[in-house]
Amino acid sequence: MDRQILEGVPTMSAHPLLRALARLLPVFVLAFTAGVARAGVPDRLVIDKGWTFRLAPGNAQLGAHPEAAPWRPAAVPGTVHTDLFANKLIPDPYVGAAEAGLQWIGLADWEYRTRFDMPRAALNSARSDLVFEGLDTYAEVWLNGDKVLDADNAFRTWRVPVQRKLRAKDNELRIVLRSPIARLLPQVQAMPHKLAGNYPSPYGDEPKDAMTGNFARKPGYHYGWDWGPRYVTAGIWKPVVLQSWDALRIDDLQLRQDHVDAARADIAAVASLDAVRAGQFELRLWQTAPDGKRSLAAQRRVVLHAGANRIELPVQVDRPQRWFPTGYGAQALYRYQLEALDGKAVVASTSTRTGLRSVTLRRDRDDKGSSFYFVVNGIPVFAKGANSIPFDMFQPRVTKAQLRRVLQSARDANMNFVRSWGGGYYESDDFFDLADELGLLVWQDFMFGGGMQPAYDDAFRASVIAEARDQVRRLRNHPSIVLWCGNNEEEIAWKYWGHGKTLKEADPGFADKVWKGYVQLFGLELRKVVAEEGGGIRYWASSPGDDLAEVANTPASGDMHYWEVWGNPAHPPTKFLEVTPRFMSEYGLQAWPVQRTIDAFARRDEQGMATPVIEAHQKFQAGKGNERLMKYVNYEFGEPKDFAGFVYLGQAAQAEGIELAALHHRASRPFTMGSLYWQLNDVWPGASWSGIDWFGRWKALQFHARRFYAPVAVAALRGAAGTTALSLLNDRTRQVRGELRLRVMALDGKILRDERNAVELAPLSAAKVADYADAELLGNADPASTVAVFDLQAEGEPASRRVVYFAAAKQMAWNPAGLRAELRRDGDGYVLEIAASRLARAVWIGFGDLDAELSDNALTLLPGESVTLRVASAATGEALRAALHIESLADAVQTNPSSISRAP
């Protein structure tokens, strides 16, 4: 405020009177601020300065790492790993093969401290609380030499009354963070029969048969996953705040939507108030509509008792501007501000934002089972999207810009749905604010990523319930959230992956205790939390599942994860066409990121199929995942020439395989109503199932997703039996007219068949048009040199195309595609025109080390066809032309039409 004022003074200060006013203005501002403070408005001090850290004295790691013993600067919020890296005590955890040498950090205890003065306005406040929004995980908190907190859950907010423990100057705050492994390992090792964990450590920091991660309420992915490293970090990972107040504090403002339709929205504004003393107050609720109009929505005089109070204010909005998922309407957002007045003075105020919408999870019974789909504002929504994982191994360094880049990329790829997976952390307010603004629906898991939990332990369940209340209350006003799910894959792991059977055989009594604890937590207690706190959003016990029905992960009912493609037994992608679920919430294929991202962590001489650095960044099968990825490259393309070719062909295999699955799911509407592939984003730079890498760069999959998730699309799907099923897809709420064109052509462009038909697509539909046997399309043509091209051009929609191949790429008679490119300046950017003389499949355009974003990529061009792309880059045209590299499948595959595979 002062900065803005002072910046304005020079423009006014020519007049002596204005100069005098300018001198008095800071005095007025201070007097006004003090007046507000005396009126009792809560004071908030973020304690983020002056922090230092060290390896805790007496720790066993001191002998091997004495360099970590002295006090050094620390960042709060932050983590131990990032503080060590900032102080140059460890190498970059993402570069090279640093992971094995950094496991000692997770075995150590760490100490943080800072000093702070009380804000003047808070010195005489009736109440003061220290609020720890995130401590990871086993934390002892000391204030001025007195222990004030023992924390044991990284997902909880801890509030500690400290009004009699503070002094005006030089308060010392000290936090000791204990190693979760050292803390938990003795009790886990003492168990006669262990609970199944997730991924055992390959580094010896804990025994493979006594994994501790499932016993700690901290992010599970810190212990390693098949797409990320093992960095068992610790830290003060969210802000530390001193709150002080005299009259009352507004703990929470819920906007419960009891009824919303086009005519009216009935809202209950539920205020949770913490009053210092009993008394009469006035509550005013202000509404700011999406168009900026502000009005008084509710007003009420209330008598509060000392302590916790819960007050409901009814609000009615006539003809509300409703919030819709992207593709179905606008993302209208209302802001509500609650003020509490004692007389004429505002003593507390808070604001929050929401979108007005109705949402239902439909579970309609039929002759096969039960449906699973979401209805928003009366519209049955086909969920198109992906699963999100954490955006970094060290959450405090995730920026809003990074989140925006990925979530905007999801929307740009015509996604409307994100499943926020349960093995990480509950995402930040920024994540959900962006989802609200972009119209992305969110399926939110509670933070259980797999294995089995000690839910038979009352204290463990109590901690989880407190965590769940914290998180549901924090997030419940976001219109993007449409489901709370208890866990990821724990139910099917117990029922089908062998651990439940093994434990039943070894100790039936303990196995029964484990399962009953599971049902208590995930079947009853978390369901109750969501019912009480979630504002009408549905709860789902586990994914995949049927809400604790006897059979889970079935196509007939509930949601499904399908991993027989990629996982075991590693079927080819055409197997996707044989599984038709109600809602596919996980399936995937892996690929490496683009070459520039690989170069960021591995020198070119360190890159190869089985080199140490590459294996360190390939987490599937403990570094041997390239063998599985090569299998999928081989299915379609044969052996690549080199590692760069392996990366290129792996991306093509991933993109084409996921496209086949997603279009099959969409073509199966309304039986199938969701397709969420694994995964949207990355936690670090490496091989994974993502479509967007850690830097935010798109793989081929993300470009394909924009096409296969387009609201109006053609699906021509050829299965292993040699039959192509043709369907037309329309996610619009209106009828769409257009033209469907079928061409059968040779790779050199010779047309063998050309048909055009007018089509009408009903709203919210998938219509099967035809089944074509190969012989019907090919006639006497050679399958190794012929394709079928299906084009749908609908009014007002981008063109949609599917090219059907009658042989694997490695069997086809490819010749050089004759690609030509011209880059020219166009306004503030550039355009790139590309043409092909023969069919060019999987065309990839790159600019080496230059930052350049293309409007499209991973293209297929027909013979004689050209495409014009926009290029956004700060580089000069000359530099872009010099760096431009274009490749197609003909460059990467040396074919032998008579052979299924070929030598390198």
N, C-alpha and C positions, 0 to 999 in steps of 0.2 A: 504493500500500500504506500509506504513512504517513498519507495523508489519511483513509483509512477508519479506521485505528486511532485517530487523534486525534478523529475524529467520535464514536467510541464511548466515549472516556474520561469525559466529564462524567456519563454515566449511572452510572458505577461509583465515582466519586472521592469519595464521602462518607466512606468508611473510610480512615484514615491509611495502612494497609498497601497498599490499592489505589492511593492517590495515589503512594506510593513506587514501586510496580511500574510505574505509568504513566510516572514520570520515567525509570526504567531501560529501559523498552521500546525507545525509539529507539536506545539504545546497543546493546541486544541485536540489533536489526534490522541495524544497521551491521556488527556483528561477524559475524553470519551471512552477510551479503552478501559481506563481505571473504573469509570462509572459502570460499565458493563460488568466488569469483574466483581464490583461490590454488589451488583444486583444478583450475582450468584451463578452466572453462566459458567458451566464447567470449563476448567482450564486444562489444556492438553500439551504436554511436553514430550516430544519424541526423543528418546535417548539414543542417539546414533552417532555421537561424537566422542572422540578420545578413547576408543576401545583399543585394548592391547590383548595379546594372547600368548600362551606358552604351553609346552608339554608339561603336564601337571607334575609337581615334585613327587619323587618316590615311585614314579611309573617305571615299569620294567623296560620300556622302550628307550629310556634315557641313555643307557649304556651304548646302544648302537646309533643313537641319533642325538648327540649332545648339542648339535647346532640348533635344535628346536627348544632348548631349555630357556634361553633368555626371553624376556618380554619383547614382543614386536608388535607393530601396528596391525590392527584388524579392522575388517569392515563388518558392520552390523546394520542391516541383515547380511548374513554371509555364511560360509562354511569353512571348516578347517582346511580342506583341500585348496580352496581358492585363496585363503589367507597365506598358506604355505607357498603357493605358486607366486602370489604377489610379492612375497618377501624373498623370492628366488631361492627357496629352500628345497623345492622339488621341480622337476621338469614339467613341461606342459603335459597334463594327463591325457591329452587327445592326440599327441604327436608321437609317431614311432610306436614302440612296444613298451611304453612306460608302466603299464598296469601292474605287472608282476612285482616290480620294485617298490610299489606304493601301498602294499597291503598292510604294512606296519601301522599306518595311520589309523585304520579301523580298530586296531588292538590297543591303542593308546587312550589315556585320559587327557583331557584338555581343559585349560583354565582361561577364562576371559574376565576382564575387569575394566571398569571405567569409573569416573567421578563426575558428579553433576551437582549444580546448585538448584535449590527450589525456586521456581518462578515467583516473583514478588507477589503477584496476585493470589498465589496459592498458599502463601505462608500461613495464613490464618483460616484456611478452609476447614469446614467441619469434617470432610472426608477426603482421603487420598488413597488411590489404588495404583499399584504397579500392575500393568497388563502386559503379559507375554503372549503375543499372538502365535508364536511358534518356536518351541524349543526342541531340538533334535539331539537326543530323545531323553536319556536318563540324566537329568539336570538337577544339581543342587544349587539353590540360589541363596546368596548371603547379602544382606543389606546392613552396612555399618557394623559388621562383625556378627550379626545375628542371622541364623538360618531362617528363611521365611518360606521356602518352598522346596519340596521334592517332587519333580515332574517326571512322568514316565510315558508320555504319549505325545508324539510329534504333531498329531493332528488336532490337538485340543488348544483352546485359549485358556490361559491361566490368569486368574484375577486375584491379587493379593492385597488386602487392606494394610496400609503402611502409615496411617496418619500419625501415629505416636512414635514412629521409628525414624522419622526424617528430621534433618536439621537444615538450617537456612543455607549453609555453605558446605561444600566438600563432602557430599554423601558418596560413600563407596558402594558400588554394586559389583558383586563378584559371582560368576557362574562357573561351576565345575561340571564338565560334560564327561560322563563315564562311558567307556567302551561298551557298546551293546553286546558284542561278542563275549568279552570277558565277564560281563555282568550275568549273562544268561547261560553260558556254556556249562557251568557246573550242574545246574538243575536239569538241563537237557541230557547231559551225559549220565545223570543218575537215574533217568527213566529206564525201566527194564525193557519197554517197547517204545520206540520213537514214533513221532508223527512225521508224515511225509512232508518234506520241504519242496523247494522248487529246483534251483540249480546249484549243485554242490560246488564249493570253491575248488578250483584247480591249483590253488597256491599254498595250501597248507595252513592258512590262518585259522581255519576251524576244520574239524574232522568231517569227512564226507558223510558219515553215518550219524552225525549229531548237528544238524543245521539249526541255527538259532533264529533265522529271519522271521519265521512264522510266529514266534513268541513275542516279538517286539512290535509295538505300534509305531512303526516308522516306515518310510517308503520301501516297499519290497524290492524294487528294481535296484536299490543301492547294493544289494547282494549279488547282482549280476543277472542278466537275462539273455535270451538268445538273439538279442539285437543291441545289447549294450554291455559296458564293462562292469566290473565289480569294484565299486568305490564306496565302502561303508563309511560314509562321512558323518560328521557331527557339526552342530553349529547353532547359533541363534539365527534361525532362518527366516524369521519374520520380525516386524518391528517390536521394540520395547517402548511402552508409553506410560508416562505418569499422568493419571487423570485426577483432578481435584475439583470439588464442588461443595456448595453450601446448602442448597435447598433440595434439589433432586437431579437425578441423572436419567436420561432416556436410554434404557438398555437396548431396546429394539423397537422397530416399527414394522409390523407385518401388514401387508395389503392382501387380505384373503379375498379371493374372487368367488363369491357364492353363486353368482349367476351372471353370465355374459351372453348376449346375443346382439343382433343388429339394432334392436330397439332400445335396449337398456343394459347397463352393467350395475349389479349390486355388489358393493365392496364393503368389507368390514376392515377398517383401519384399527389394528390391534396394537395398542401401545403398552410396552412393558416398562414400568417406571420404578426407580429405586429412590424413595423419599427419605431424606435425613430425619424428618420429623413429621408428625401428623399435621394436616392443614388443608385449607381450601385453595385450589388452583383453577385456572382457566386453561383449557386446551383448545387450540386453534389449528385446524388442518387446512393448508393451502394446496390448491391443485393448479399445476401448470400443464395445460393441454399440449398436444404435439404441435399445434400452431402457435404456441407461445402465450396464449391467453391465460392469465392468472386470476383465480377466483377463490373465495372462501368456500371450501367443500363441507366443512363440519365445524361446529363450535359447541363446547360443553363445559359447564362448571362442575368440578368433581371434588370430593373430599377424599384425600389419600391418608392412609395410615402409614406409620413409619415402617420402612422396609419395602418389600416387593409388592407392586400393584399391577393389575392387568385391567386395562380400560378399552372398551370397544366403541368406536365411532362409526356409525353407519353412513355410507356415502352412496349416492345414486348418480350415475352418469347417463343422461339421455342421449340416444344416438351416438354411442361411443365410436371413436376412431379405433377400430380393432387392430391388434397385432397379428400378422400372418407370417408363416414360414416363407422364405424366399421362393418366388415362382407363383405364389398364390395371392399376393397382395402386399401392401406396404407394412413396414415395421414401425408402426406408430407407438410412441412411448410417452407416458404420462409421468410427471414428477410430482411427488407429494412432500410437503414440508410440515412437520409438526412442531408447534411452539407451545411451551408451557409458561404461563404467566402467573406471577405472584403479585397481585395488584396490577400495576401498569408495567412492571418490569418483566422482561423475558428472562427466565431463569434457566431454561434449557431449550435446545432446538436440535432437530435432526431432519434429514431428508433422504428419500430413497426414490427409486424409479421402477416402473413396471410397464408391461404391455398388457392390455385387456384382451383376453382370449379365453375360449373354452377348449379344454383338451380332455380326451378320453382314450383309454386303451381298450379296444374292442376284442372280446374273447367269445365270439359267437360259435356255438356248437353246430357241427354238421356231421355227415356220415363218416368222415375220416378222422375227425378230432375237433380242435378248436382253433379259430383264427387268432391272429396276433397282428394288430395294426392300430395306428394312431389316427384319431379324428380330431382335427383342429378347426374350430369355428364351423363345424358341420361338414367339413371336407375330409374324406378319407385320403390320407397322404401316403403315397408310396415313398418310403424312406430310401434316399439315395445318398450314400456317403461312405465314411470310413471310420476306423477306430483311431482315436488320438492316444498317444503315450506322452510321458513327460517331455518337455521341450529342451531339457538339458540335464546332465547328471547332477548339476548343482543349481537348484531352482532359483536362488536369489539373483542369479545373473540373467534370468529370462526377462527380456524387456517387452513392453507393450508393443513396440514396433515389430519385434519378432513374432509375437502372437498374431498381430494384425496381418503380417505377410502370409502366414500359413492359413489362417481362417479366411482371409480374403481370397486366397488361392482355392480354398475349398468351394467357396461360393462361385468363383469364376469358373470352376469346373462343373457347375450345375449341381453341386451337392446341396442338400437341404438338411443333413443329419450328421451328427458326430456322436460316437459312443466314447465317453471319457472313461478309459479303462482303469481297473481297480488295483493295479500293482504299483501305482505311482503315488501321487498326492492329490488332494482336492485342489483343483485349479484356482488361480487367483481371481479376484473380482474383475480384473481387466479381461480375462478370458471370457467370462460370462457377459460382461458389458458388450464386448465385441460380438459374441454370439447373438445377443439381443438385437444389436444394430444391424447385423448382417442377415438375420432371419434364419439362423441355423438352429435346428432342434437338437437338444442335448439329452442323451441317455447317460445318467451319472451313476457309476458304480460306487459303492462304498469301498474303502481301500483294503481289499482282500484280493490278491492276484492269483492265488493258486495254492496247491498243497492242502493242508488241513490245519485248523487253528485249535488252540486249547480252550475252546468255548465251554468246556465242562467246568472251567475255573470261574467261580463267581466274581472274583476281583477283575479278571480279564474282561468278562462280559460287561461289568459295570463301567470299566474304562471305555469300552467301545460304545456303549449307550451314551455316555457323556460326550464323547467325540461326535457321535451321530447327531445329537441335539445341537451341538455347536455348529456343525456344518449345514444341516438342514435349515436352521434359523438364519444363518448367514446368506444362504443362496436362494431361499424360497420365493423371493419377489421377482426372480428372473423369469420372464415368460418363455425363455428358450428351454428351460428344464421341463421334460415331459415324462421322465421315469427315474425312480431311484431303484437301483438293483443291489442286492445284498453282497454279491461277490462274483468273481470271475472263475469259472471252471472248478470250483471246489466240490460241487455235488457230483459232477461226472467223474472227477478224479477218484472220489471215494467209491462210487458205484461201479465204474468200468475200467479203471486203470490199474487195478490190482492191489492198491494199498489197503482198501477196506477189507477185501477178502483175506489178505495176509494177516492183518491185525486180528480179524475174527478167529482165524485159525490159531494164532499165537496166544491170544488172551481175549476170549469172548466177552468177559465182563468189562474190560477196559474199552474194547471196541464199542460195546453198547453205550458206555458212558460218553465216549467221544461223539457218537452219532446223536445221542439225545441232547448233548450240549450244542451241537450244530443246529439241530431243529429249534432248540430254545432261542438261540441268538438270531438265526437267519429266517426262521419260520414265524417267530412270535415277537421277539423284542424289537428288532429293527422295523418290522412291519408296524408295530405300535408307535414307534417314534415318528415314522413318516405319516401315519394316520393323524397323530396329535399335532404335528408341527408343519407338515408339508403343504397345507393349503389345498388338499384335494388331489395332489399328484399321486399316481399309482405306484405301488411297491411291487417288486419282482424279486423272488428269493435268490436266484442264481442264474448266471448266463454261461452256457446254454441251459435251458430247463423248461419245465412246464409248471412252475410255481409249486415245487415239491410233490408233483405227481410221481407215481412209482417209476415211470419211464421218463428219462430225460434225453435231450438231444435227439429228438425224433422229428422227421419231416412233417408228421401229421399234426403237431400241436406245439405251441410255444415258439421259442427261438432256437436257432441251431448254429453250431460251429462245425464247419466241414474242413477237415485237414487230411483226407485220404489223397487229395492232390497236394503235393509238396511234402506233407508228412508221410507217415507210413500207411499204406504200402507204396506211396509215391506214384500214383496213377498219372497218366498223361492228362492234360487239361480238358480233353473231350469228356472225361469222366464227370466234369461239372454238370454236363447236360443231363446226366442220369439221376440227379438229386434235385428234387423240387420241394423246398421247405416252405413253411409259413412265413418265416422271417429269418434271413441269413445274417447273423450278427458277426460272424468271423469266417473268412476264407482268405487265402492269399498265395502269392508267389514272390520269391525273393529276387533282388537284383542289386548290383553295385550302383553307387551314385555316378554322376558324370566325372569325366577324367579330371577336371579342374578341382573337384572336391577331393578325389583320391590324392592328387598332388599336394594337397594341403597337409597331409599327415605321412606321406611316404614319398621318398625320392624315386625317380624313375628306375634307378638301379635296385630299389627295394621292392619293386612291383613284379609280381608273378603269382601263378596259381597257388603255390605252396611256400612262398617266402615268409619269413617270420613276421614282418610288419603287416603284411596282408592277412595272414592267419590271425594276428592279434586283433584285427578289425573285422573278422568274420566270426561271429559268436555262435552261429548255429553249429551244433555237434562239436563244441569246444574247439573251434578253429578249422574243422574239416568240412564246413558247409559248402565250400566250393565244389566238392565232389557231387553233392546233391544238385547244386545249381547247374553244373555241367551236364547232368542227366537231363535237365529240362531244356538246356540249349540243344543237346543232342536229339531230343525227341523231334524237334522241328528243323533245326538248322545244320546239324552235324558239328564237327570239331572246328573251333575257331582257329585262326592263323596264329594269334598271339594273345597276350593278356588284354590289350586294348580291344581286340576283336571279341574277346570273351565278355568284357564289360558291355560293349555295344549289343551283342546278341542276347546277353542276359536281360538287358532292358527291353528288347523287342519281345522276348519270350514272356516276360512278366506282363507287359502291356497287352499283348494279344490274348494271353490266357485269362487275365482278369476281365477283359472285355467280353470274352465268350461267356463267362459265368454271369457277369452283371446283366448282359442282355437276355440271357436265359431267365434270370430271376424276374426281370421286367416283363418279359413275354409271358410269364406265368401268372400275371395279375388276373384276377383278384385273389387267387389261392395264395400266391406269394405277394407280400406287401413290404418287403424290405431287403436291401442289399448293401451291407456295410463291409467293405473289404478291409483286410489287415495289411497295411496301416497307413495313416495319413502322413505322419511326420517322423522325425528321427530325434534321438536323444544325444547323439554324437555323430561324427562322420565315419561311416562304415557301411558294410553290406547289411541290408535289411529288406523288409517287405514294404517299405514306404513308397509313396509316390512323390514326396517332397523331401529333399535331404536336409541335413542340419543347418546348412547355410540358407535354406529357403529355395534352393534351385530345383526346378521341376525335372523329374525323370520322364521317360517316354510315357509311363503309366498315367501321369497327371494330365498330359496332353490328350491321351486317349480317353480319359475319364470325362473330359469336357464334351467329347463327342458321344460316348456311350451313355452318359447321363443327361444328354440334351432332352428338354421336355417333349419334343416330337422327334421320333427316331424310327429307323428301320432296323429290324433284327433278322439277319439271315444267318442261321446257325447250322453248320454242317457237323454232324456227329461221326463217330467212328464207323458206323454202318454205311456211310456214304449217302445219307439223306439230308437235304437242307430244308429246315423249317423256316418259313418266312412269316414274320409278324410285323404289324404296324403299332407303334406305341404313342400314346398321347396322354401326357400328364396335365394338360390344360383343362380348365373347368368349362371350356367351350368346345363345340364341334370345330374340327379343322378340315379344310379341303386342300387337296393338292394333287400331285402327279407322281406315280410310281413308275420308274423306268427299269427295265431289265435288259442288260447287254451281256452277251457271251462273246468274248474276244480273245485273240491270241496275244501273247506278250508283246508282239511288235505292233499291235494296234488293229490288226485285221478283224473286222466285225463279222461274227458268225450268226448273231441273232440280236434283234433290237425291237423291244416292245415298250409301248407307253400306255398307261391306263390311268384314268381319273379315279381318285379315291376320296372317301370321306372317313374321318376318324372320329368316333364318338368321344365325348368328354370322359376323362379319367378312365382310360380303357387300354387294353392290349387285345388286338384282334389278329388271330391267325388267318393268313391269306392263302397259304399253299404249303404243301410238302413236295419237294422236288427230289426225285432220284437222280443220281449222277448221270445216268444214261439219258434222262429226259433233258438235261441241260447241255450235256456234251455232244450228244449225237455220236458222230465218228471222230470228233476232235481228239487230239492228244492231251491227256490230263496233265502231262508234264509241261505243257506250253500254253495252257488255256485257263482262263478265269471267268467267273460270272460276277457281274457288277450290278448291285441293286442300289438305285438312287431314289430318295424320297425328297421331293421339293414341295413343301407345304407353305401356304400363304402366310407371310409374316414371320417365318421361321428359317433359321440357317439350314442349308442343305445337309441331309444325312446320307451316308454311304456305307455299305458293307461290301467288301470284296471277298468272294468265296474261292478258295484254292482247292483243287482236286487231288493234290499230292503235297507231301511235306516239302518245305522249301529246299531241303537238301536233295530232293529228287527232281526238282524242276530245272528246265533248260534256260537258266539265266544267261543273258548277255549284258554287257555294259549298258546302263540305262540312258546314257547320253545326256546327263544332267548339265544344264547351263544355268548360270546365275548372273544377275546384274544388280548391283547395289547403287542406289542413287539417293541424293538428298531430297527430303520432302518436308518442308516447313521446319519444325524444331527437331525432327528426327530423320530417320532413313526408311526407305522401303527396299525390300529385297524381292526381286522377281526370279522365280525358279521354274524351269521348264524341263520336260523329259521327252526323249524321242521313243523310248520303250517303257514298259511298265516299270516303275520305280517303287519298290516296297520298302517300308521302314526308313524313309529318308530322314536323316538327322543332320541338322545344321549347327555348327559350333563355331566359336570365335576364340579358341585357345584360352589364353590367360586374360582376355579382355572381359569386362563386365558388359554384357549385352543381353537384353531380354527380347525375345521374339513373340509375336502375337500367336504363332502356332509352330509346331514342330512335330516330329515323329509322324510324318505324312506318307500317304501313298498317292503317287501321281500316275494317271493313265497315260498311255502313249499320246504324244502331241499336246498334252495338257500343261498349263502353266498356273502358278499360284503366286499371289503378291502378299508378302508378309511385312508387317511393321517391325522395325528394329529400334529399340530405345537404348541409347548408350551415350556416355560422355566422351567416348573415344572419337577420333577423327574418322572421316570416311576412308582416308588412306590407310589408317591403321586397321580398320575393320576389314577392308578388302584384302590386306596382307594376311590377316589372321583367319579369314573365312575358310572353313573346311566343311565339305558336304559329302556324305557317304550314303549309300543305299545297300540293300541286301546283296545285290550283284557284286559289290566290292568285297563283301565279307564271306560269301559262300561260294566255293568252287564246286560246282555241282557235277554229279555223275548220275543222270536220270535212271540208270539201271541199278543203282546202288542206294541202299538206305543210309549208309554212313560213309565217311571218307576219312582218310588219314590227315593229320595236321599239315 
